[in-house]
Amino acid sequence: MEPMTPQDQNYGPNDGSMDSSPPELDALSKEKNLRLFQRGLTWMAVGVGIMGLSFMIQFLLFQSDDRSFIVPMYVLTTLGALCVMKGLIDAFGF
């Protein structure tokens, strides 16, 4: 004997008729999110590049006794880290 269930129940996925936003707004928000993600990736690439430059300066000036490389080391590393953080914020929306 089969269980008694009403025939009009739909157990499938939602068809989206309850959404109040029109498809144009969905496309615009997807485009905006994609643009923010691309901008975030650009900021992260700039930050990694600045940190790489900082590493090269440190590597080249490490053996020199007459020059202090503390300022470029901290300034460029901090600037690179800030660019990476801004990129993460833009890309993932924190």
QUICORPE-V544365 format. One record per helix or strand of 2 or more residues. SS is the DSSP state (~ for helix, > for strand). FROM is the first residue (numbers start at 0). LEN is the number of residues. If there is no record, write none. Layout:
[[SS FROM LEN] [SS FROM LEN]]
This chain:
[[~ 22 39] [~ 69 23]]
